[in-house]
Structures are given as structure tokens and as C-alpha cells.
Amino acid sequence: MEKLTKPLSGYLMVLVAIALIPAIVLSLMNQVIWLGIVLIVLFILILPGFFTLQPNKAMVLILFGAYKGTVKANGFFWVNPFMTKQKISLRVRNFENKPLKVNDKIGNPVMVGTIVVWQVEDTFKATFEVNDYENFVHLQTDAAVRKMAGKYPYDDFEAEDAEITLRSGVEEVNQSLEEEIIDRLKHAGIKVIEARISHLAYASEIASAMLQRQQATAIVAARRKIVDGAVGMVEMALEDLKLKGIIDFEEEKKAAMVSNLMVVLCSDRSASPVLNVGTLNQ
């Protein structure tokens, strides 16, 4: 597990390093060569221990293969010069995954693009639990998108009983995606702040056919509405003519009138009526 380390102040060790310089000079001037060599070696060993950290940066410390802790405070520090230091960013990062071809619940190929906002939360896991945590985030996001897309149909044209679809259930789908990514990335010490779908469309090989199907469905729905309205208007017209005693139709004439009115009302073009200037029987 991650543990925090408090290193020595870098400014204090700078003073120590500066103090070694006149000591080295004096020892060499006084012919104490061995002491001068020791001080020079000590001065050289001190230098690799210095490092600086900016805000939202961390330094992972390893001594001879053993994890010794993480420094998260920003500033100028000094640690054991034999320690291996690995800097990790704790800043919030985001990436937009390119549209990925996946299959929805009923097998249709769809293109899904995602945006993920994340940051490193546990430096120990990010460093030692996975080989490359940044690549791990990208690969596991792809896997999460594939699994999430397989739970829902793209729309309800072929799955009319579906309560949630990729197109209509935006909030539910994004939440499902975020939960799936969180579950996969927690092993690498990654905190997922937000995950959502940024692009959603049918794959190119079926996009044209699906567009035609949507257009046909819309036309059928519109026609059904027109027919329902036309039937109501014809029924109302016949009822009003009967109640007001304007004219009394025989069944044959009534059928002809209904047929003519339905043609006029349901036609997708303007009617061109032929006026009857004779009697009704002509």
C-alpha cells in the first residue's frame, strides 16, 4: 500500500554541501589528501539526492528494489542518494477515445467514442501493480465500452421491449460505463472522475440501411396519423349531413363519397377535383 515519506529539506542539505567546499580546499592545502578525497566523494554523493516537486506531482522512492514511500509535498527536498526516484503526475487528465466499433445487445455494429476524466490516486498501485498505467487506462476503457455496449440495444426499432437503449438512455448508459471503468481501473490506483459517451452512430456498413429503416418507420407513423384523422373527418362529415338533413345518401353513394374523401384527405398531393354540374345520379 502507498505510504507517504517526509524527506529532508533540500535547502538544509545545500548548506551542508556548500560547507564541504571550504573543508575540501583546506584539507588539500594542508596536505591531508585522504581527507580531501573523502570530502570530495561525500560532496559528489550528496548531489543526486536533491529533487524538486511541483504541485500535484509525486515522487516514488525505491531503495535497492524496496519501496520506501512517496513524496507528495511540493518544494525542494533531499533523500538518500542511493534511492531511485520516479516522478508521477497527480493532476487530473482526460482523453477522448476514438470511436470504437462494437456490437450492441442484438448484434448490430455501432461506433462508440468516449471521454474519460481520471487521475492517479494511489502511486504504489500505479507504479507496481501494472506495467504502464497510462496504457492500462486506454486498454481497459476500450474493454469497458465493449462490455457496456453489449448490455443495451442501439435503439428500440428491433427491441421494442427495451426500457433503456444507447440512444435514449443517456444518463443510465453513461453511469453504467463509468461504473465499469471504475471497477477495472481501481486495481491500478486510478480514480475515475467522469466517463461519458462522446460519439454514437451505426457502423458505416449498415448506416445507410438503418437510415432507410428509420425513414420508413417515420413515414408509416405519419401515414397512420393521417388515416386516423381522415377517418374521423369523414365520419364527422357524414354525421353532420345526416343530422342536418342536408342530403340522404344511399349506401352505394355513401361508399363512393367516403372513397373520394379518403383519397383527397390521404393523398400526398393536392387533389384536382372534377366538378359534377349535372345531377347526383350522373
C-alpha positions as CSV (number, residue, x, y, z in Angstrom):
1,M,0.0,0.0,0.0
2,E,1.0,3.6,-0.5
3,K,2.9,5.3,2.3
4,L,4.0,8.9,2.5
5,T,7.6,9.9,3.2
6,K,8.9,13.2,4.6
7,P,12.3,13.9,3.1
8,L,14.9,16.3,4.4
9,S,14.7,19.9,3.4
10,G,16.8,20.5,0.3
11,Y,17.9,23.9,1.5
12,L,19.5,22.4,4.6
13,M,21.4,19.9,2.6
14,V,22.5,22.7,0.2
15,L,24.1,24.4,3.2
16,V,25.9,21.2,4.1
17,A,27.1,20.8,0.5
18,I,28.4,24.4,0.5
19,A,30.1,23.9,3.8
20,L,32.0,20.9,2.3
21,I,33.7,23.1,-0.3
22,P,36.0,25.1,2.0
23,A,36.7,21.9,4.0
24,I,37.9,20.2,0.9
25,V,40.1,23.2,0.0
26,L,41.6,23.4,3.4
27,S,42.3,19.7,3.6
28,L,44.1,19.8,0.2
29,M,46.1,22.9,1.2
30,N,47.2,21.2,4.4
31,Q,48.4,18.1,2.5
32,V,45.7,16.0,4.1
33,I,45.0,14.3,0.8
34,W,42.9,11.4,2.1
35,L,40.5,13.7,3.9
36,G,40.2,15.8,0.8
37,I,39.3,12.8,-1.2
38,V,36.7,11.6,1.3
39,L,35.1,15.0,1.4
40,I,35.0,15.2,-2.4
41,V,33.4,11.7,-2.6
42,L,30.9,12.8,0.1
43,F,30.1,16.0,-1.9
44,I,29.5,14.0,-5.1
45,L,27.3,11.6,-3.3
46,I,25.1,14.3,-1.8
47,L,24.2,15.8,-5.2
48,P,22.0,13.0,-6.6
49,G,19.7,13.2,-3.6
50,F,18.3,16.6,-4.5
51,F,14.9,16.9,-6.3
52,T,12.0,19.4,-6.7
53,L,8.3,18.7,-6.8
54,Q,5.7,21.0,-8.3
55,P,2.0,21.0,-7.0
56,N,0.1,17.8,-7.9
57,K,3.3,15.9,-8.6
58,A,4.6,12.9,-6.6
59,M,8.0,11.2,-6.3
60,V,8.1,7.4,-5.7
61,L,11.2,6.3,-3.8
62,I,12.8,2.9,-4.2
63,L,16.0,1.7,-2.3
64,F,17.7,-1.3,-3.7
65,G,14.4,-2.7,-5.1
66,A,12.3,-2.0,-2.0
67,Y,9.5,0.6,-2.0
68,K,10.3,3.2,0.6
69,G,7.4,5.6,0.2
70,T,6.0,8.5,-1.9
71,V,6.7,12.2,-1.5
72,K,3.6,14.3,-2.4
73,A,4.5,17.7,-0.8
74,N,5.7,20.3,-3.3
75,G,9.1,22.0,-2.8
76,F,12.8,21.3,-2.7
77,F,13.9,18.1,-1.0
78,W,16.8,15.7,-0.4
79,V,16.7,12.0,0.2
80,N,19.2,9.1,0.4
81,P,21.2,9.5,-2.9
82,F,21.1,5.7,-3.4
83,M,17.3,5.8,-3.8
84,T,15.8,5.5,-7.2
85,K,13.3,8.3,-7.9
86,Q,10.3,8.0,-10.2
87,K,8.1,11.1,-10.7
88,I,4.3,10.6,-11.3
89,S,1.7,13.3,-12.1
90,L,-1.3,13.5,-9.8
91,R,-3.1,16.1,-12.0
92,V,-6.5,15.5,-13.5
93,R,-6.2,14.2,-17.0
94,N,-8.7,13.4,-19.7
95,F,-8.6,11.7,-23.0
96,E,-11.1,11.2,-25.8
97,N,-11.1,7.7,-27.1
98,K,-11.6,7.4,-30.8
99,P,-14.9,5.8,-32.0
100,L,-14.6,2.1,-31.4
101,K,-16.6,-0.4,-33.5
102,V,-18.5,-2.7,-31.1
103,N,-21.7,-4.8,-31.2
104,D,-24.8,-3.8,-29.3
105,K,-27.1,-6.2,-27.5
106,I,-28.8,-7.5,-30.6
107,G,-25.5,-7.7,-32.6
108,N,-25.7,-4.5,-34.7
109,P,-22.2,-3.0,-35.3
110,V,-22.1,0.6,-33.8
111,M,-19.4,3.2,-33.3
112,V,-18.9,4.4,-29.8
113,G,-16.5,7.2,-28.7
114,T,-15.8,8.0,-25.1
115,I,-14.3,10.8,-22.9
116,V,-12.7,9.7,-19.6
117,V,-11.5,12.1,-16.9
118,W,-9.1,10.5,-14.4
119,Q,-6.1,10.9,-12.1
120,V,-3.6,8.8,-10.2
121,E,-4.9,8.3,-6.6
122,D,-2.5,5.5,-5.4
123,T,1.1,5.9,-6.6
124,F,2.1,2.5,-5.3
125,K,-0.5,0.6,-7.3
126,A,0.1,2.8,-10.4
127,T,3.8,2.1,-10.3
128,F,3.9,-1.6,-9.2
129,E,0.6,-3.2,-9.9
130,V,0.6,-2.5,-13.6
131,N,3.3,-2.2,-16.2
132,D,2.2,1.1,-17.8
133,Y,-0.7,2.7,-16.1
134,E,-1.5,5.2,-18.9
135,N,-1.7,2.4,-21.5
136,F,-3.7,0.4,-19.0
137,V,-6.3,3.2,-18.8
138,H,-6.7,3.2,-22.5
139,L,-7.0,-0.5,-23.0
140,Q,-9.4,-1.1,-20.1
141,T,-11.6,1.8,-21.3
142,D,-11.9,0.0,-24.6
143,A,-12.8,-3.2,-22.9
144,A,-15.4,-1.4,-20.7
145,V,-17.0,0.2,-23.8
146,R,-17.4,-3.2,-25.4
147,K,-19.0,-4.7,-22.3
148,M,-21.3,-1.8,-21.8
149,A,-22.5,-1.7,-25.4
150,G,-23.3,-5.4,-25.2
151,K,-25.9,-4.7,-22.5
152,Y,-28.1,-2.4,-24.5
153,P,-29.6,-2.2,-28.0
154,Y,-28.8,0.8,-30.1
155,D,-32.5,1.8,-30.3
156,D,-35.9,0.3,-29.9
157,F,-36.7,-0.4,-33.6
158,E,-35.7,-4.1,-33.2
159,A,-36.0,-4.3,-29.4
160,E,-39.4,-2.7,-28.7
161,D,-39.5,-4.1,-25.2
162,A,-36.1,-2.5,-24.2
163,E,-36.5,0.1,-21.5
164,I,-33.0,1.5,-21.9
165,T,-31.2,2.0,-25.3
166,L,-27.9,3.5,-26.2
167,R,-29.6,6.4,-27.9
168,S,-32.4,7.2,-25.4
169,G,-30.9,6.2,-22.0
170,V,-28.0,8.6,-21.9
171,E,-27.8,9.0,-18.2
172,E,-28.2,5.3,-17.4
173,V,-25.7,4.3,-20.2
174,N,-23.1,6.8,-19.0
175,Q,-23.5,5.6,-15.4
176,S,-23.1,2.0,-16.5
177,L,-19.9,2.9,-18.5
178,E,-18.4,4.9,-15.6
179,E,-19.1,2.1,-13.1
180,E,-17.5,-0.5,-15.4
181,I,-14.4,1.7,-15.9
182,I,-14.0,2.4,-12.2
183,D,-14.2,-1.3,-11.5
184,R,-11.4,-2.1,-14.0
185,L,-9.1,0.8,-13.1
186,K,-9.2,0.5,-9.3
187,H,-6.5,-2.2,-9.4
188,A,-4.1,0.4,-10.9
189,G,-4.8,3.0,-8.3
190,I,-6.7,5.2,-10.8
191,K,-9.6,7.4,-9.8
192,V,-12.2,7.9,-12.5
193,I,-13.8,11.3,-12.1
194,E,-16.1,11.1,-15.1
195,A,-16.8,8.9,-18.1
196,R,-19.3,9.5,-20.8
197,I,-20.1,8.7,-24.4
198,S,-19.0,11.4,-26.9
199,H,-19.9,9.7,-30.2
200,L,-22.6,7.2,-31.0
201,A,-23.6,6.0,-34.5
202,Y,-24.2,2.9,-36.6
203,A,-21.2,1.5,-38.3
204,S,-20.7,2.6,-41.9
205,E,-21.7,-0.8,-43.4
206,I,-25.2,-0.6,-42.0
207,A,-25.7,3.1,-41.5
208,S,-27.5,3.6,-44.9
209,A,-29.9,0.6,-44.4
210,M,-30.7,1.8,-40.8
211,L,-31.4,5.3,-42.1
212,Q,-33.8,4.0,-44.7
213,R,-35.5,1.9,-42.0
214,Q,-35.9,4.9,-39.7
215,Q,-37.3,6.9,-42.6
216,A,-39.7,4.1,-43.5
217,T,-40.8,3.9,-39.8
218,A,-41.4,7.7,-39.7
219,I,-43.4,7.6,-43.0
220,V,-45.6,4.7,-41.7
221,A,-46.2,6.6,-38.4
222,A,-47.2,9.7,-40.3
223,R,-49.5,7.8,-42.7
224,R,-51.2,6.2,-39.7
225,K,-51.8,9.6,-38.2
226,I,-53.2,10.9,-41.5
227,V,-55.5,8.0,-41.9
228,D,-56.8,8.2,-38.4
229,G,-57.5,11.9,-38.9
230,A,-59.2,11.3,-42.3
231,V,-61.5,8.6,-40.9
232,G,-62.6,11.0,-38.2
233,M,-63.2,13.8,-40.6
234,V,-65.3,11.5,-42.9
235,E,-67.3,10.2,-40.0
236,M,-68.0,13.7,-38.8
237,A,-69.0,14.9,-42.2
238,L,-71.5,12.1,-42.8
239,E,-72.9,12.5,-39.3
240,D,-73.4,16.2,-39.8
241,L,-75.1,15.7,-43.2
242,K,-77.4,13.2,-41.6
243,L,-78.3,15.2,-38.6
244,K,-78.9,18.5,-40.5
245,G,-80.9,16.6,-43.1
246,I,-79.0,18.2,-46.0
247,I,-78.9,15.0,-48.0
248,D,-79.7,11.4,-47.6
249,F,-77.2,9.0,-49.2
250,E,-77.8,5.6,-50.4
251,E,-75.3,3.0,-49.3
252,E,-73.7,3.0,-52.7
253,K,-73.5,6.8,-52.9
254,K,-72.2,6.9,-49.3
255,A,-69.4,4.4,-50.1
256,A,-68.4,6.5,-53.2
257,M,-68.3,9.7,-51.1
258,V,-66.3,8.0,-48.4
259,S,-63.9,6.7,-51.0
260,N,-63.5,10.1,-52.6
261,L,-63.0,11.9,-49.3
262,M,-60.4,9.3,-48.2
263,V,-58.5,9.8,-51.4
264,V,-58.5,13.5,-51.1
265,L,-57.5,13.6,-47.4
266,C,-54.9,10.8,-47.5
267,S,-53.2,11.9,-50.8
268,D,-49.7,13.3,-50.5
269,R,-50.5,15.7,-53.4
270,S,-53.2,18.4,-53.8
271,A,-56.4,16.9,-55.2
272,S,-57.6,18.0,-58.7
273,P,-61.4,17.7,-58.3
274,V,-63.8,17.1,-61.3
275,L,-66.9,19.2,-60.8
276,N,-70.3,17.4,-61.4
277,V,-72.6,20.0,-62.9
278,G,-75.4,17.6,-63.5
279,T,-77.4,15.5,-61.0
280,L,-76.1,13.3,-58.4
281,N,-77.1,10.3,-60.4
282,Q,-74.9,11.3,-63.4
